[in-house]
Amino acid sequence: MAGGGDGWVFGYGSLMWRPGFSFVERSSAILHGRRRAFCIYSVHHRGTYERPGLVLGLAPGGAVRGAAYRVAEADWPEVYAYLMEREQPTETYVEARRPVRLADGRRVESLVFLSDVGHPQWAGALSLERQAQLITGAVGLSGPNEDYLRDLVGHLREEGVRDRAMEDLLIRVERQAAHARLEIQ
C-alpha cells in the first residue's frame, strides 16, 4: 500500500463470502455515498457479449453494508494483483479509496471498486423487471447469473442484511426461470 502498513478492501457482493485472498481481519462495514445495484452488463463472469447478464456495482447514492478485509502489508501486492484480475476483466470499475465504518465504529480507508458510469457496460438504473429479464438464463465463465443473485441474497441474510430490492429481484428471476422451464416442456 502507498504509505506502508496494512491495507483494507471493501466487498459488497461475492467478495463478502468468497474473498479468495489472505486477510488478517474481517469486519462488517458500511460505505456511504454508494449503493449495491445490478447496474453493470456482464459479458465475462455472468454473461457473454451475445447474451449479457448483470453483475453488481456500487452505483451513486445511498449506503451499502458489506465486508471489509484488512490485508497484511506483506500480502498487499499479491492481493492487489488478484483483485485487479478478478474485478477488472473488462475495466467496468473505477478503483478508489474510500472511508468505510467498521462494525466496532472504526473508520478505515479502503480499496473499493466503484461503477464506472461512463463505461459501455454501465446499465444504469434498470427496472426490477428488466434486471430479472437480463439475469434469467444468462451464463458466463463463472456460471449462471441466477446463481450469483441467489448466493448474494443467501449470504446477505447470513450477514443479517435484508436487501429488499435484491430479494424482490430474486423472486422475479425465479418466476421467470420457472416460466421458461414450463415453456420448454
PyMOL commands that place a pseudoatom at each C-alpha (Angstrom):
pseudoatom trace, name=CA, resn=MET, resi=1, chain=A, elem=C, hetatm=0, pos=[0.000, 0.000, 0.000]
pseudoatom trace, name=CA, resn=ALA, resi=2, chain=A, elem=C, hetatm=0, pos=[1.113, 3.506, -0.649]
pseudoatom trace, name=CA, resn=GLY, resi=3, chain=A, elem=C, hetatm=0, pos=[2.447, 4.868, 2.626]
pseudoatom trace, name=CA, resn=GLY, resi=4, chain=A, elem=C, hetatm=0, pos=[3.100, 1.391, 4.027]
pseudoatom trace, name=CA, resn=GLY, resi=5, chain=A, elem=C, hetatm=0, pos=[1.153, -0.602, 6.556]
pseudoatom trace, name=CA, resn=ASP, resi=6, chain=A, elem=C, hetatm=0, pos=[-1.767, -2.947, 6.180]
pseudoatom trace, name=CA, resn=GLY, resi=7, chain=A, elem=C, hetatm=0, pos=[-4.466, -2.196, 3.617]
pseudoatom trace, name=CA, resn=TRP, resi=8, chain=A, elem=C, hetatm=0, pos=[-8.232, -2.610, 3.600]
pseudoatom trace, name=CA, resn=VAL, resi=9, chain=A, elem=C, hetatm=0, pos=[-10.526, -3.968, 0.881]
pseudoatom trace, name=CA, resn=PHE, resi=10, chain=A, elem=C, hetatm=0, pos=[-14.305, -3.419, 0.870]
pseudoatom trace, name=CA, resn=GLY, resi=11, chain=A, elem=C, hetatm=0, pos=[-16.603, -6.049, -0.657]
pseudoatom trace, name=CA, resn=TYR, resi=12, chain=A, elem=C, hetatm=0, pos=[-20.356, -5.748, -1.220]
pseudoatom trace, name=CA, resn=GLY, resi=13, chain=A, elem=C, hetatm=0, pos=[-21.029, -8.806, -3.407]
pseudoatom trace, name=CA, resn=SER, resi=14, chain=A, elem=C, hetatm=0, pos=[-19.184, -12.077, -3.854]
pseudoatom trace, name=CA, resn=LEU, resi=15, chain=A, elem=C, hetatm=0, pos=[-16.111, -10.692, -2.085]
pseudoatom trace, name=CA, resn=MET, resi=16, chain=A, elem=C, hetatm=0, pos=[-18.226, -10.895, 1.089]
pseudoatom trace, name=CA, resn=TRP, resi=17, chain=A, elem=C, hetatm=0, pos=[-18.444, -14.691, 1.009]
pseudoatom trace, name=CA, resn=ARG, resi=18, chain=A, elem=C, hetatm=0, pos=[-15.621, -15.654, -1.337]
pseudoatom trace, name=CA, resn=PRO, resi=19, chain=A, elem=C, hetatm=0, pos=[-12.787, -13.168, -0.990]
pseudoatom trace, name=CA, resn=GLY, resi=20, chain=A, elem=C, hetatm=0, pos=[-10.165, -15.501, -2.464]
pseudoatom trace, name=CA, resn=PHE, resi=21, chain=A, elem=C, hetatm=0, pos=[-7.220, -13.790, -0.763]
pseudoatom trace, name=CA, resn=SER, resi=22, chain=A, elem=C, hetatm=0, pos=[-5.397, -13.843, 2.561]
pseudoatom trace, name=CA, resn=PHE, resi=23, chain=A, elem=C, hetatm=0, pos=[-6.503, -11.379, 5.217]
pseudoatom trace, name=CA, resn=VAL, resi=24, chain=A, elem=C, hetatm=0, pos=[-5.794, -10.806, 8.894]
pseudoatom trace, name=CA, resn=GLU, resi=25, chain=A, elem=C, hetatm=0, pos=[-9.155, -9.306, 9.888]
pseudoatom trace, name=CA, resn=ARG, resi=26, chain=A, elem=C, hetatm=0, pos=[-12.705, -9.233, 8.565]
pseudoatom trace, name=CA, resn=SER, resi=27, chain=A, elem=C, hetatm=0, pos=[-15.468, -6.919, 9.742]
pseudoatom trace, name=CA, resn=SER, resi=28, chain=A, elem=C, hetatm=0, pos=[-18.932, -5.899, 8.674]
pseudoatom trace, name=CA, resn=ALA, resi=29, chain=A, elem=C, hetatm=0, pos=[-18.662, -2.416, 7.233]
pseudoatom trace, name=CA, resn=ILE, resi=30, chain=A, elem=C, hetatm=0, pos=[-20.733, 0.396, 5.739]
pseudoatom trace, name=CA, resn=LEU, resi=31, chain=A, elem=C, hetatm=0, pos=[-19.771, 2.551, 2.777]
pseudoatom trace, name=CA, resn=HIS, resi=32, chain=A, elem=C, hetatm=0, pos=[-21.731, 5.798, 2.492]
pseudoatom trace, name=CA, resn=GLY, resi=33, chain=A, elem=C, hetatm=0, pos=[-22.482, 7.520, -0.807]
pseudoatom trace, name=CA, resn=ARG, resi=34, chain=A, elem=C, hetatm=0, pos=[-22.884, 4.312, -2.826]
pseudoatom trace, name=CA, resn=ARG, resi=35, chain=A, elem=C, hetatm=0, pos=[-25.462, 1.543, -3.046]
pseudoatom trace, name=CA, resn=ARG, resi=36, chain=A, elem=C, hetatm=0, pos=[-25.425, -2.083, -4.163]
pseudoatom trace, name=CA, resn=ALA, resi=37, chain=A, elem=C, hetatm=0, pos=[-27.103, -2.428, -7.565]
pseudoatom trace, name=CA, resn=PHE, resi=38, chain=A, elem=C, hetatm=0, pos=[-27.237, -4.721, -10.583]
pseudoatom trace, name=CA, resn=CYS, resi=39, chain=A, elem=C, hetatm=0, pos=[-26.050, -1.907, -12.815]
pseudoatom trace, name=CA, resn=ILE, resi=40, chain=A, elem=C, hetatm=0, pos=[-23.302, -3.451, -14.966]
pseudoatom trace, name=CA, resn=TYR, resi=41, chain=A, elem=C, hetatm=0, pos=[-23.821, -5.612, -18.038]
pseudoatom trace, name=CA, resn=SER, resi=42, chain=A, elem=C, hetatm=0, pos=[-21.762, -8.772, -17.584]
pseudoatom trace, name=CA, resn=VAL, resi=43, chain=A, elem=C, hetatm=0, pos=[-20.089, -10.135, -20.701]
pseudoatom trace, name=CA, resn=HIS, resi=44, chain=A, elem=C, hetatm=0, pos=[-17.441, -12.135, -18.836]
pseudoatom trace, name=CA, resn=HIS, resi=45, chain=A, elem=C, hetatm=0, pos=[-18.312, -13.641, -15.428]
pseudoatom trace, name=CA, resn=ARG, resi=46, chain=A, elem=C, hetatm=0, pos=[-22.131, -13.937, -15.690]
pseudoatom trace, name=CA, resn=GLY, resi=47, chain=A, elem=C, hetatm=0, pos=[-22.947, -13.425, -19.348]
pseudoatom trace, name=CA, resn=THR, resi=48, chain=A, elem=C, hetatm=0, pos=[-21.474, -13.092, -22.815]
pseudoatom trace, name=CA, resn=TYR, resi=49, chain=A, elem=C, hetatm=0, pos=[-21.365, -10.389, -25.471]
pseudoatom trace, name=CA, resn=GLU, resi=50, chain=A, elem=C, hetatm=0, pos=[-24.154, -12.262, -27.273]
pseudoatom trace, name=CA, resn=ARG, resi=51, chain=A, elem=C, hetatm=0, pos=[-26.260, -12.690, -24.095]
pseudoatom trace, name=CA, resn=PRO, resi=52, chain=A, elem=C, hetatm=0, pos=[-25.193, -10.255, -21.395]
pseudoatom trace, name=CA, resn=GLY, resi=53, chain=A, elem=C, hetatm=0, pos=[-26.158, -10.774, -17.798]
pseudoatom trace, name=CA, resn=LEU, resi=54, chain=A, elem=C, hetatm=0, pos=[-25.865, -8.324, -14.925]
pseudoatom trace, name=CA, resn=VAL, resi=55, chain=A, elem=C, hetatm=0, pos=[-23.412, -8.024, -12.068]
pseudoatom trace, name=CA, resn=LEU, resi=56, chain=A, elem=C, hetatm=0, pos=[-23.315, -5.822, -9.037]
pseudoatom trace, name=CA, resn=GLY, resi=57, chain=A, elem=C, hetatm=0, pos=[-21.760, -2.444, -8.913]
pseudoatom trace, name=CA, resn=LEU, resi=58, chain=A, elem=C, hetatm=0, pos=[-21.577, 0.418, -6.477]
pseudoatom trace, name=CA, resn=ALA, resi=59, chain=A, elem=C, hetatm=0, pos=[-23.965, 2.917, -8.005]
pseudoatom trace, name=CA, resn=PRO, resi=60, chain=A, elem=C, hetatm=0, pos=[-24.030, 6.519, -6.758]
pseudoatom trace, name=CA, resn=GLY, resi=61, chain=A, elem=C, hetatm=0, pos=[-26.248, 7.331, -3.789]
pseudoatom trace, name=CA, resn=GLY, resi=62, chain=A, elem=C, hetatm=0, pos=[-27.327, 5.712, -0.545]
pseudoatom trace, name=CA, resn=ALA, resi=63, chain=A, elem=C, hetatm=0, pos=[-25.221, 3.462, 1.646]
pseudoatom trace, name=CA, resn=VAL, resi=64, chain=A, elem=C, hetatm=0, pos=[-24.226, -0.197, 1.455]
pseudoatom trace, name=CA, resn=ARG, resi=65, chain=A, elem=C, hetatm=0, pos=[-23.384, -2.798, 4.072]
pseudoatom trace, name=CA, resn=GLY, resi=66, chain=A, elem=C, hetatm=0, pos=[-20.622, -5.154, 3.120]
pseudoatom trace, name=CA, resn=ALA, resi=67, chain=A, elem=C, hetatm=0, pos=[-17.421, -6.614, 4.499]
pseudoatom trace, name=CA, resn=ALA, resi=68, chain=A, elem=C, hetatm=0, pos=[-14.029, -5.003, 4.974]
pseudoatom trace, name=CA, resn=TYR, resi=69, chain=A, elem=C, hetatm=0, pos=[-10.842, -7.071, 4.997]
pseudoatom trace, name=CA, resn=ARG, resi=70, chain=A, elem=C, hetatm=0, pos=[-7.537, -5.972, 6.489]
pseudoatom trace, name=CA, resn=VAL, resi=71, chain=A, elem=C, hetatm=0, pos=[-4.690, -7.296, 4.379]
pseudoatom trace, name=CA, resn=ALA, resi=72, chain=A, elem=C, hetatm=0, pos=[-1.161, -7.542, 5.767]
pseudoatom trace, name=CA, resn=GLU, resi=73, chain=A, elem=C, hetatm=0, pos=[1.319, -5.180, 4.177]
pseudoatom trace, name=CA, resn=ALA, resi=74, chain=A, elem=C, hetatm=0, pos=[3.475, -8.124, 3.027]
pseudoatom trace, name=CA, resn=ASP, resi=75, chain=A, elem=C, hetatm=0, pos=[0.485, -9.698, 1.231]
pseudoatom trace, name=CA, resn=TRP, resi=76, chain=A, elem=C, hetatm=0, pos=[-0.803, -6.480, -0.344]
pseudoatom trace, name=CA, resn=PRO, resi=77, chain=A, elem=C, hetatm=0, pos=[0.993, -6.710, -3.736]
pseudoatom trace, name=CA, resn=GLU, resi=78, chain=A, elem=C, hetatm=0, pos=[-0.300, -10.249, -4.347]
pseudoatom trace, name=CA, resn=VAL, resi=79, chain=A, elem=C, hetatm=0, pos=[-3.829, -9.431, -3.119]
pseudoatom trace, name=CA, resn=TYR, resi=80, chain=A, elem=C, hetatm=0, pos=[-3.960, -6.259, -5.187]
pseudoatom trace, name=CA, resn=ALA, resi=81, chain=A, elem=C, hetatm=0, pos=[-2.879, -8.124, -8.351]
pseudoatom trace, name=CA, resn=TYR, resi=82, chain=A, elem=C, hetatm=0, pos=[-5.518, -10.804, -7.675]
pseudoatom trace, name=CA, resn=LEU, resi=83, chain=A, elem=C, hetatm=0, pos=[-8.242, -8.186, -7.193]
pseudoatom trace, name=CA, resn=MET, resi=84, chain=A, elem=C, hetatm=0, pos=[-7.308, -6.363, -10.386]
pseudoatom trace, name=CA, resn=GLU, resi=85, chain=A, elem=C, hetatm=0, pos=[-7.600, -9.617, -12.349]
pseudoatom trace, name=CA, resn=ARG, resi=86, chain=A, elem=C, hetatm=0, pos=[-10.847, -10.634, -10.650]
pseudoatom trace, name=CA, resn=GLU, resi=87, chain=A, elem=C, hetatm=0, pos=[-12.646, -7.288, -10.578]
pseudoatom trace, name=CA, resn=GLN, resi=88, chain=A, elem=C, hetatm=0, pos=[-11.382, -5.667, -13.757]
pseudoatom trace, name=CA, resn=PRO, resi=89, chain=A, elem=C, hetatm=0, pos=[-11.628, -8.172, -16.653]
pseudoatom trace, name=CA, resn=THR, resi=90, chain=A, elem=C, hetatm=0, pos=[-13.388, -5.536, -18.783]
pseudoatom trace, name=CA, resn=GLU, resi=91, chain=A, elem=C, hetatm=0, pos=[-12.429, -2.472, -16.711]
pseudoatom trace, name=CA, resn=THR, resi=92, chain=A, elem=C, hetatm=0, pos=[-16.011, -1.636, -15.715]
pseudoatom trace, name=CA, resn=TYR, resi=93, chain=A, elem=C, hetatm=0, pos=[-14.996, -0.335, -12.300]
pseudoatom trace, name=CA, resn=VAL, resi=94, chain=A, elem=C, hetatm=0, pos=[-13.020, 2.639, -11.088]
pseudoatom trace, name=CA, resn=GLU, resi=95, chain=A, elem=C, hetatm=0, pos=[-10.521, 1.805, -8.401]
pseudoatom trace, name=CA, resn=ALA, resi=96, chain=A, elem=C, hetatm=0, pos=[-10.861, 4.228, -5.480]
pseudoatom trace, name=CA, resn=ARG, resi=97, chain=A, elem=C, hetatm=0, pos=[-10.011, 4.674, -1.812]
pseudoatom trace, name=CA, resn=ARG, resi=98, chain=A, elem=C, hetatm=0, pos=[-13.000, 5.495, 0.378]
pseudoatom trace, name=CA, resn=PRO, resi=99, chain=A, elem=C, hetatm=0, pos=[-13.623, 5.584, 4.118]
pseudoatom trace, name=CA, resn=VAL, resi=100, chain=A, elem=C, hetatm=0, pos=[-15.776, 2.766, 5.490]
pseudoatom trace, name=CA, resn=ARG, resi=101, chain=A, elem=C, hetatm=0, pos=[-17.156, 2.400, 9.001]
pseudoatom trace, name=CA, resn=LEU, resi=102, chain=A, elem=C, hetatm=0, pos=[-16.415, -0.951, 10.631]
pseudoatom trace, name=CA, resn=ALA, resi=103, chain=A, elem=C, hetatm=0, pos=[-18.834, -2.716, 12.982]
pseudoatom trace, name=CA, resn=ASP, resi=104, chain=A, elem=C, hetatm=0, pos=[-16.789, -1.601, 16.012]
pseudoatom trace, name=CA, resn=GLY, resi=105, chain=A, elem=C, hetatm=0, pos=[-17.024, 2.062, 14.957]
pseudoatom trace, name=CA, resn=ARG, resi=106, chain=A, elem=C, hetatm=0, pos=[-13.549, 2.468, 13.486]
pseudoatom trace, name=CA, resn=ARG, resi=107, chain=A, elem=C, hetatm=0, pos=[-13.254, 4.306, 10.187]
pseudoatom trace, name=CA, resn=VAL, resi=108, chain=A, elem=C, hetatm=0, pos=[-10.676, 2.955, 7.767]
pseudoatom trace, name=CA, resn=GLU, resi=109, chain=A, elem=C, hetatm=0, pos=[-9.612, 3.924, 4.274]
pseudoatom trace, name=CA, resn=SER, resi=110, chain=A, elem=C, hetatm=0, pos=[-10.476, 1.028, 1.975]
pseudoatom trace, name=CA, resn=LEU, resi=111, chain=A, elem=C, hetatm=0, pos=[-9.903, -0.032, -1.595]
pseudoatom trace, name=CA, resn=VAL, resi=112, chain=A, elem=C, hetatm=0, pos=[-13.281, -0.102, -3.362]
pseudoatom trace, name=CA, resn=PHE, resi=113, chain=A, elem=C, hetatm=0, pos=[-14.303, -0.698, -6.947]
pseudoatom trace, name=CA, resn=LEU, resi=114, chain=A, elem=C, hetatm=0, pos=[-16.895, 1.906, -7.953]
pseudoatom trace, name=CA, resn=SER, resi=115, chain=A, elem=C, hetatm=0, pos=[-19.091, 1.522, -11.016]
pseudoatom trace, name=CA, resn=ASP, resi=116, chain=A, elem=C, hetatm=0, pos=[-17.778, 3.482, -13.990]
pseudoatom trace, name=CA, resn=VAL, resi=117, chain=A, elem=C, hetatm=0, pos=[-20.919, 5.282, -15.183]
pseudoatom trace, name=CA, resn=GLY, resi=118, chain=A, elem=C, hetatm=0, pos=[-19.126, 6.224, -18.421]
pseudoatom trace, name=CA, resn=HIS, resi=119, chain=A, elem=C, hetatm=0, pos=[-18.232, 2.644, -19.355]
pseudoatom trace, name=CA, resn=PRO, resi=120, chain=A, elem=C, hetatm=0, pos=[-20.193, 0.976, -22.220]
pseudoatom trace, name=CA, resn=GLN, resi=121, chain=A, elem=C, hetatm=0, pos=[-21.188, -1.842, -19.828]
pseudoatom trace, name=CA, resn=TRP, resi=122, chain=A, elem=C, hetatm=0, pos=[-22.848, 0.605, -17.410]
pseudoatom trace, name=CA, resn=ALA, resi=123, chain=A, elem=C, hetatm=0, pos=[-26.517, -0.422, -17.359]
pseudoatom trace, name=CA, resn=GLY, resi=124, chain=A, elem=C, hetatm=0, pos=[-27.676, 2.335, -15.049]
pseudoatom trace, name=CA, resn=ALA, resi=125, chain=A, elem=C, hetatm=0, pos=[-30.959, 2.258, -13.174]
pseudoatom trace, name=CA, resn=LEU, resi=126, chain=A, elem=C, hetatm=0, pos=[-32.917, -0.593, -14.731]
pseudoatom trace, name=CA, resn=SER, resi=127, chain=A, elem=C, hetatm=0, pos=[-36.379, -1.616, -13.544]
pseudoatom trace, name=CA, resn=LEU, resi=128, chain=A, elem=C, hetatm=0, pos=[-36.565, -4.803, -11.471]
pseudoatom trace, name=CA, resn=GLU, resi=129, chain=A, elem=C, hetatm=0, pos=[-38.416, -6.423, -14.370]
pseudoatom trace, name=CA, resn=ARG, resi=130, chain=A, elem=C, hetatm=0, pos=[-35.627, -5.593, -16.839]
pseudoatom trace, name=CA, resn=GLN, resi=131, chain=A, elem=C, hetatm=0, pos=[-32.970, -6.768, -14.379]
pseudoatom trace, name=CA, resn=ALA, resi=132, chain=A, elem=C, hetatm=0, pos=[-34.819, -10.070, -13.991]
pseudoatom trace, name=CA, resn=GLN, resi=133, chain=A, elem=C, hetatm=0, pos=[-35.023, -10.489, -17.786]
pseudoatom trace, name=CA, resn=LEU, resi=134, chain=A, elem=C, hetatm=0, pos=[-31.277, -9.991, -18.151]
pseudoatom trace, name=CA, resn=ILE, resi=135, chain=A, elem=C, hetatm=0, pos=[-30.317, -12.237, -15.228]
pseudoatom trace, name=CA, resn=THR, resi=136, chain=A, elem=C, hetatm=0, pos=[-32.649, -15.137, -16.088]
pseudoatom trace, name=CA, resn=GLY, resi=137, chain=A, elem=C, hetatm=0, pos=[-30.815, -17.573, -18.337]
pseudoatom trace, name=CA, resn=ALA, resi=138, chain=A, elem=C, hetatm=0, pos=[-27.554, -15.608, -18.639]
pseudoatom trace, name=CA, resn=VAL, resi=139, chain=A, elem=C, hetatm=0, pos=[-24.386, -17.700, -18.162]
pseudoatom trace, name=CA, resn=GLY, resi=140, chain=A, elem=C, hetatm=0, pos=[-20.738, -16.647, -18.158]
pseudoatom trace, name=CA, resn=LEU, resi=141, chain=A, elem=C, hetatm=0, pos=[-17.329, -18.011, -17.210]
pseudoatom trace, name=CA, resn=SER, resi=142, chain=A, elem=C, hetatm=0, pos=[-18.301, -18.016, -13.515]
pseudoatom trace, name=CA, resn=GLY, resi=143, chain=A, elem=C, hetatm=0, pos=[-21.638, -19.767, -14.107]
pseudoatom trace, name=CA, resn=PRO, resi=144, chain=A, elem=C, hetatm=0, pos=[-25.316, -18.856, -14.244]
pseudoatom trace, name=CA, resn=ASN, resi=145, chain=A, elem=C, hetatm=0, pos=[-26.257, -15.284, -13.426]
pseudoatom trace, name=CA, resn=GLU, resi=146, chain=A, elem=C, hetatm=0, pos=[-29.172, -16.620, -11.331]
pseudoatom trace, name=CA, resn=ASP, resi=147, chain=A, elem=C, hetatm=0, pos=[-26.712, -18.426, -9.034]
pseudoatom trace, name=CA, resn=TYR, resi=148, chain=A, elem=C, hetatm=0, pos=[-24.865, -15.166, -8.393]
pseudoatom trace, name=CA, resn=LEU, resi=149, chain=A, elem=C, hetatm=0, pos=[-28.097, -13.452, -7.319]
pseudoatom trace, name=CA, resn=ARG, resi=150, chain=A, elem=C, hetatm=0, pos=[-29.191, -16.448, -5.208]
pseudoatom trace, name=CA, resn=ASP, resi=151, chain=A, elem=C, hetatm=0, pos=[-25.771, -16.580, -3.494]
pseudoatom trace, name=CA, resn=LEU, resi=152, chain=A, elem=C, hetatm=0, pos=[-25.920, -12.843, -2.854]
pseudoatom trace, name=CA, resn=VAL, resi=153, chain=A, elem=C, hetatm=0, pos=[-29.337, -12.946, -1.185]
pseudoatom trace, name=CA, resn=GLY, resi=154, chain=A, elem=C, hetatm=0, pos=[-28.436, -16.008, 0.889]
pseudoatom trace, name=CA, resn=HIS, resi=155, chain=A, elem=C, hetatm=0, pos=[-25.154, -14.594, 2.079]
pseudoatom trace, name=CA, resn=LEU, resi=156, chain=A, elem=C, hetatm=0, pos=[-26.657, -11.191, 2.831]
pseudoatom trace, name=CA, resn=ARG, resi=157, chain=A, elem=C, hetatm=0, pos=[-29.222, -12.942, 5.036]
pseudoatom trace, name=CA, resn=GLU, resi=158, chain=A, elem=C, hetatm=0, pos=[-26.408, -14.826, 6.815]
pseudoatom trace, name=CA, resn=GLU, resi=159, chain=A, elem=C, hetatm=0, pos=[-24.776, -11.450, 7.496]
pseudoatom trace, name=CA, resn=GLY, resi=160, chain=A, elem=C, hetatm=0, pos=[-28.066, -10.119, 8.890]
pseudoatom trace, name=CA, resn=VAL, resi=161, chain=A, elem=C, hetatm=0, pos=[-28.597, -7.808, 5.909]
pseudoatom trace, name=CA, resn=ARG, resi=162, chain=A, elem=C, hetatm=0, pos=[-32.114, -7.546, 4.478]
pseudoatom trace, name=CA, resn=ASP, resi=163, chain=A, elem=C, hetatm=0, pos=[-31.860, -6.048, 0.996]
pseudoatom trace, name=CA, resn=ARG, resi=164, chain=A, elem=C, hetatm=0, pos=[-35.477, -5.968, -0.128]
pseudoatom trace, name=CA, resn=ALA, resi=165, chain=A, elem=C, hetatm=0, pos=[-34.631, -4.946, -3.688]
pseudoatom trace, name=CA, resn=MET, resi=166, chain=A, elem=C, hetatm=0, pos=[-32.332, -7.965, -4.103]
pseudoatom trace, name=CA, resn=GLU, resi=167, chain=A, elem=C, hetatm=0, pos=[-34.905, -10.277, -2.504]
pseudoatom trace, name=CA, resn=ASP, resi=168, chain=A, elem=C, hetatm=0, pos=[-37.661, -8.944, -4.805]
pseudoatom trace, name=CA, resn=LEU, resi=169, chain=A, elem=C, hetatm=0, pos=[-35.360, -9.377, -7.778]
pseudoatom trace, name=CA, resn=LEU, resi=170, chain=A, elem=C, hetatm=0, pos=[-34.663, -12.992, -6.831]
pseudoatom trace, name=CA, resn=ILE, resi=171, chain=A, elem=C, hetatm=0, pos=[-38.399, -13.719, -6.633]
pseudoatom trace, name=CA, resn=ARG, resi=172, chain=A, elem=C, hetatm=0, pos=[-38.867, -12.258, -10.128]
pseudoatom trace, name=CA, resn=VAL, resi=173, chain=A, elem=C, hetatm=0, pos=[-35.929, -14.227, -11.549]
pseudoatom trace, name=CA, resn=GLU, resi=174, chain=A, elem=C, hetatm=0, pos=[-37.170, -17.481, -10.031]
pseudoatom trace, name=CA, resn=ARG, resi=175, chain=A, elem=C, hetatm=0, pos=[-40.646, -16.875, -11.506]
pseudoatom trace, name=CA, resn=GLN, resi=176, chain=A, elem=C, hetatm=0, pos=[-39.223, -16.129, -14.947]
pseudoatom trace, name=CA, resn=ALA, resi=177, chain=A, elem=C, hetatm=0, pos=[-36.939, -19.167, -14.826]
pseudoatom trace, name=CA, resn=ALA, resi=178, chain=A, elem=C, hetatm=0, pos=[-39.849, -21.437, -13.802]
pseudoatom trace, name=CA, resn=HIS, resi=179, chain=A, elem=C, hetatm=0, pos=[-41.978, -19.991, -16.603]
pseudoatom trace, name=CA, resn=ALA, resi=180, chain=A, elem=C, hetatm=0, pos=[-39.171, -20.567, -19.124]
pseudoatom trace, name=CA, resn=ARG, resi=181, chain=A, elem=C, hetatm=0, pos=[-38.809, -24.203, -17.984]
pseudoatom trace, name=CA, resn=LEU, resi=182, chain=A, elem=C, hetatm=0, pos=[-42.550, -24.756, -18.441]
pseudoatom trace, name=CA, resn=GLU, resi=183, chain=A, elem=C, hetatm=0, pos=[-42.389, -23.350, -21.967]
pseudoatom trace, name=CA, resn=ILE, resi=184, chain=A, elem=C, hetatm=0, pos=[-39.616, -25.803, -22.875]
pseudoatom trace, name=CA, resn=GLN, resi=185, chain=A, elem=C, hetatm=0, pos=[-41.589, -28.833, -21.677]
for i in range(1, 185): cmd.bond("trace and resi %d" % i, "trace and resi %d" % (i + 1))
show_as sticks, trace
zoom trace
